[in-house]
């Protein structure tokens, strides 16, 4: 199976460097252009299944590809949604630090193990992405080429699970309008590459 992982396009919160996790924000104009660029690249891969999350930024990013390939099934996997940041969502780092100084300082020291109040724990986030991935792998075949449009945190976790569990979570950069290709055999990664 070939798994094509793509990050959603830009939103105004990306520009403003705000935390937005579960907040259902839409693409901005640049994000919509990135979605068109991404579709032109992905259509060449001849996908057989399209996957998105329950957040509109992934639906909007996938839309140009759906328009090009209207015959393909589209599956929504809510488990692939971004990590929830609770009452930090809609705030940038300076605003979070001003409103929640002690929590912010503790989180900066241990972002993968400390969970501020109202924020989804990293462990819970990792578990639900794992469950979503296992569901997807159990409902596809070796002949499928699956496009997954998701979020940065989600793509990092899928990469760690399938390709390299030892790599630093925060060192993985996946840009909008790019996609990674993971070639799987018996649900084990045989090859990974980045398409630019």
Number of C-alpha atoms within 10 A of each C-alpha: 19 24 21 25 26 29 25 30 30 23 19 15 19 15 9 11 13 18 20 22 22 16 16 12 15 20 24 17 13 12 22 23 17 20 28 17 17 24 21 15 16 18 15 8 14 13 18 17 18 20 21 26 20 18 22 16 27 26 21 20 31 27 17 20 23 18 11 12 17 11 10 14 11 17 14 17 19 15 20 29 24 23 23 19 21 17 15 23 17 18 18 16 13 12 13 18 15 10 13 14 13 11 16 18 12 14 15 10 11 10 15 13 12 15 17 19 12 11 16 17 19 16 11 11 19 20 14 17 24 18 13 18 20 12 13 15 17 10 8 14 15 13 10 14 21 23 27 26 27 28 25 21 24 24 23 20 22 20 20 16 17 17 18 12 12 8 12 10 14 11 8 15 11 19 15 20 25 21 23 20 19 23 20 18 14 10 15 13 18 13 12 17 11 12 14 11
